Amino acid sequence: MAQSAGRRGAGETFTGDIRQTTRDLLLVARDQTAAGEFDQALLTYDEVLAIAPTNAEALTYSAWIGRTMARSLDDEAALLLLDDAIAADPAYADARVFRAIILRDLGRFEESLAELDSLDPDAVPEFMVPQVASLRSEVSGADPDRVTVVRAEAAALRGDYAEAVRLLDEVLARSPNNASALIAKADVLLVVASGTTGEDRDLLVGNALNLIERAQAAAPLDPTPLLYRALVLELLGRPAEALETLDLLDEATRTDPALAAEVDQLRQRLTR
């Protein structure tokens, strides 16, 4: 049977043709995804599912792209598709990893960890190995405030800024000096500010700066608040103060190449 797949003669079944067609379409969908053509990729995966409704890859990436890139699916709809993918192929690691990520974003850390525990390590694609390790570390023994901050960050990524602020305010009501929550809320305010003008923008940016300065006071050894402070000062048209803030990051950049790159990029903008 395996040897004859793809070599159908007269009167034989269409199994070989179907397999070849779905393989070709999956390759097209991967290329479209790599090119950022997410809506087109979803349409191509729909074509695969019209031919093979239980194709695990098409179900998995319809869920992931629809939820994360195209934002045409909410978390629950994506989870349902991933459940179908896992039912079709329990060993397909991509579906389980994406399911674990969504469960993490929903604050369902125990379920996320259980999903990771069900993975066959040998089945995890090489490019996913670091992501799985990081995710496992994050969902193991996480505190409730961290769970809520992660849920808020996921809401912000979906564009639900009101929900993100609501969740972060919950954390800050319990822990007013939670640096992660303060920075996350400042980030949301800055994103919203980028779509406004005039007094509304200035108010949002000013509130973000206040949150960042509180985070800096709460976590003086963390370079993140300083970087955010420099970015906000740039937005406020205060380049000299922004450069002074960047100077405070010199020590941290020696051991953090990613931070060093961000600092250098911002410094170049400020000194043009």
Secondary structure, 3 states (H helix, E strand, C coil): CCCCCCCCCCCCCCHHHHHHHHHHHHHHHHHHHHCCCHHHHHHHHHHHHHHCCCCHHHHHHHHHHHHHHCCCCCHHHHHHHHHHHHHHCCCCHHHHHHHHHHHHHCCCHHHHHHHHHCCCHHHCCHHHHHHHHHHHHHHCCCCHHHHHHHHHHHHHHCCCHHHHHHHHHHHHHHCCCCHHHHHHHHHHHHHHHCCCCHHHHHHHHHHHHHHHHHHHHHCCCCHHHHHHHHHHHHHCCCHHHHHHHHHCCHHHHCCCHHHHHHHHHHHHHHCC
